[in-house]
Amino acid sequence: MAGKIGSGSTDDEISAISEINVTPFVDVVLVLLVIFMVTAPMLVREQMSVNLPKAESGEKSVSEQITIVIDKSGSIMIQKKPITFEQIEGEIKALMQASPNAQAVISADQEAKHGDVVKVMDLVKKAGLTRFAIQIERQ
């Protein structure tokens, strides 16, 4: 013991200190997960700029959703995928096979043509999806 200097520490104590503590890493990952969960719903309409009409009454949808967006120029997107009127029926049928209890949520710009919105609603209904809602912004 003549060769040891200090408070009598051993090699076991030094190796125990050199291990990585993963607790702070897990904390940071969980905080990032919460941030992504909170911001994800806000990213739904980022693909197409739509100015939704405002209303004082409205309900929140809680079922599985098939999102349909119609902008003021008449462009249509289903589940963030650009689509034409001719493709709507087939696309809705394919999505219904994956989610038979789905509800279509139509987000139409307030300057979109009424005829375009009605045509989309008709094509969705012809595809067999009878549950749909019109998305609005609350006043």
PyMOL commands that set and color helices and strands:
alter all, ss='L'
color gray80, all
select helices_A, chain A and resi 11-17+23-43+85-98+114-126
alter helices_A, ss='H'
color red, helices_A
select strands_A, chain A and resi 54-55+65-70+76-78+81-83+103-108+132-134+137-138
alter strands_A, ss='S'
color yellow, strands_A
deselect
rebuild
show_as cartoon
